[in-house]
Amino acid sequence: MASLLECAIPSGFNRDNIWQHLVFMYGHGKFKLYKNKVEQGHKDSDISSGSFDTQGTLMIGQYQGSVGGGFDQSKRFYDYMANLNIWDYAINQTIIDAVYAQGCTGSSFATPILSWGQITIHPISGGIMADCALRCP
């Protein structure tokens, strides 16, 4: 069984300048990872309650390895990101397929608790540029 901080599933993510759709999900005692609508793997979880501490900070684009693990320049995400959405429930394959079909337009299917639109209305900091040179489906 994997704990929340020990769950590693190979993503199959390729740095090839081709848009890729990733879904990370926790539900029904499992962490799951999908790439382009296809499940890449799953891990059983030993998390006994269905809730998580919501007083933390969500870090996007920086692997830390542990809570408060600091920032390592070699572990930053250097690429384009679009249409990040967070739901407060496990989405099903129908929703995964529908979101994938939208590409990186920023819209979403099935109202998320945190949407790309809610994220991008805030000022951008940390050397991040609101630009994407890639074409996406």
C-alpha positions in Angstrom: 0.0 0.0 0.0 1.2 3.5 -0.8 0.9 6.5 1.4 0.0 9.9 -0.1 3.6 11.0 -0.2 5.0 7.7 -1.5 2.8 7.1 -4.5 4.9 6.9 -7.6 3.4 5.7 -10.9 5.4 6.0 -14.2 3.6 8.5 -16.4 4.9 7.7 -19.8 5.3 11.5 -20.2 7.6 12.3 -23.2 9.5 15.5 -23.8 8.8 15.6 -27.5 6.9 18.9 -28.0 3.7 17.0 -28.6 0.7 17.9 -26.4 -0.1 15.2 -23.8 -3.1 14.9 -21.5 -2.5 13.6 -18.0 -5.0 12.8 -15.3 -3.9 12.1 -11.7 -6.7 10.7 -9.6 -7.4 9.3 -6.1 -10.6 7.5 -5.4 -11.9 4.2 -4.0 -8.6 3.5 -2.2 -6.4 3.9 -5.3 -4.2 6.4 -7.0 -4.5 6.3 -10.8 -2.6 7.9 -13.6 -4.0 8.3 -17.1 -2.1 9.6 -20.2 -4.1 10.5 -23.3 -7.2 8.7 -21.9 -5.3 5.4 -21.2 -4.6 4.3 -17.6 -0.8 4.0 -17.1 -1.0 2.4 -13.7 -2.5 2.5 -10.3 -1.4 2.0 -6.6 -3.5 0.9 -3.7 -3.6 3.5 -0.9 -3.5 3.1 2.9 -5.3 6.3 3.4 -8.2 5.3 5.6 -10.3 8.5 5.5 -11.8 10.0 2.4 -10.6 13.5 3.3 -7.2 15.3 3.1 -5.9 18.3 5.0 -6.8 21.3 2.9 -4.6 23.9 4.8 -1.5 23.1 2.7 -0.1 24.8 -0.4 -0.5 23.3 -3.8 2.8 23.3 -5.7 2.6 23.0 -9.4 5.7 22.4 -11.5 8.2 21.6 -8.7 8.9 18.1 -7.3 9.7 18.4 -3.6 9.9 14.8 -2.4 8.5 15.7 1.0 6.3 18.3 2.6 8.3 21.6 2.7 11.1 19.8 0.9 12.4 23.0 -0.7 13.0 23.9 -4.3 15.6 22.2 -6.5 16.3 23.9 -9.8 16.9 20.5 -11.4 13.5 19.2 -10.5 11.4 22.0 -12.0 8.8 21.5 -14.7 10.1 23.2 -17.9 7.4 23.0 -20.4 3.9 24.2 -21.2 0.9 23.5 -19.1 -2.8 24.1 -19.9 -6.2 23.2 -18.7 -5.3 22.2 -15.1 -8.5 21.3 -13.3 -9.1 19.8 -9.9 -12.3 17.9 -8.9 -13.3 17.0 -5.4 -14.4 13.6 -6.5 -13.0 10.8 -8.7 -14.0 11.4 -12.3 -15.0 8.5 -14.5 -13.7 7.4 -17.9 -16.5 9.4 -19.7 -15.3 12.6 -18.1 -11.7 11.8 -18.8 -12.6 11.2 -22.5 -14.6 14.4 -22.7 -11.8 16.6 -21.1 -9.2 15.0 -23.4 -11.4 15.8 -26.4 -11.4 19.5 -25.5 -7.6 19.7 -25.9 -5.9 22.5 -24.1 -8.6 25.1 -24.6 -9.1 25.8 -20.9 -12.7 24.8 -20.9 -13.8 21.9 -18.7 -16.5 19.2 -18.6 -18.1 18.4 -15.2 -17.5 21.5 -13.0 -14.2 21.2 -11.2 -13.6 22.6 -7.7 -10.6 24.5 -9.1 -10.5 25.3 -12.8 -7.8 26.5 -15.2 -9.8 29.7 -15.5 -9.7 30.3 -11.8 -6.0 29.7 -11.7 -5.1 32.0 -14.7 -7.1 35.0 -13.5 -4.5 35.6 -10.8 -1.2 37.4 -11.4 1.5 35.1 -12.7 4.9 35.1 -10.9 8.0 33.1 -10.7 9.3 33.5 -14.2 6.2 32.0 -15.7 4.9 33.3 -19.1 1.3 33.0 -20.2 2.1 31.8 -23.7 2.0 28.5 -25.6 3.9 27.9 -28.8 2.5 24.4 -29.2 -0.5 23.5 -31.2 -2.8 21.1 -29.3 -5.7 19.0 -30.5 
